[in-house]
Amino acid sequence: MSDNLLDARGVKQRMAAFLRQPVSRLEDDALLSDLVGESFVLVEMVIELQEQLNIRLVQEDLKSVKTVGQLTKLFEERASK
């Protein structure tokens, strides 16, 4: 696990950098499918976040994730384990 404090803002900042979008577009209720044009981009972003944050997710973790808030919460939960 990373020594850096992991919070929703930190995850959103990393997401925004990857997507080349302002953080302000990443509201908790924003649909991930609206932010990325192709599903493979979403997969690439999750892989990148896992590498940056040194957190591993499994496919089962991601099945119900649809929004920015759900994804940030998932990373926060995994970081606290």
Secondary structure as GFF3:
##gff-version 3
##sequence-region A 1 81
A	DSSP	alpha_helix	8	19	.	.	.	ID=ss1
A	DSSP	three_ten_helix	23	25	.	.	.	ID=ss2
A	DSSP	alpha_helix	32	35	.	.	.	ID=ss3
A	DSSP	alpha_helix	39	53	.	.	.	ID=ss4
A	DSSP	alpha_helix	59	62	.	.	.	ID=ss5
A	DSSP	alpha_helix	68	79	.	.	.	ID=ss6
###
